[in-house]
Amino acid sequence: MKNLKAALLTIIQYITLGIMLYSNKWIADNPVLMFIQFFGVFIAIWAILEMAKSKLNISPVPRSGSVLIQSGPYKIIRHPMYLSLLLTITPMIFSNISTFNTVIFSIFIINLVIKMLFEENLLHKFFEEYAVYSKKSWRLLPLVY
């Protein structure tokens, strides 16, 4: 059941992401929004480099032999890849506000939050040290959430 839920959440994430990428300019025109996007890409690259120490997985279900990464951006934020997606996509959507974009972006955000909470539940069960790690790191935004 958890693999089905993981697959569904991942599919929804990639479909909504694909729709947003297909129907919008990828880079915001506004310099401030563009900076936010590039910062999101930087966080993604940093997180991927750190995650290479473990078994990178697009599914929220941890693979056997995985290592809990607590360095790099993971030292501060438990979900830097989700944060990088939000920092990269949000300016793109704000640059082209429409009802369609708002609906798709809302589905994307709701799905991302559900996926994040589902993943954290699995990680608590998989890694003994996750409870301690989650108390000394932020879920998504430092000083906020």
Buried (B, 14 or more C-beta within 10 A) or exposed (E): EEEEBBEEBBEBBEBBBEBBEEBBEEEBEEEEBBEBBBBBEEBBEBBBEBBEEBEEBEBBBBEEEBEBBBEBBBBBBBBBBBBBBBBBBBBBBBBBEEEEBEEBBEBBBEBBBBBBEBBBEBBEEBBEEBEEBBEEBBBBEEEEE
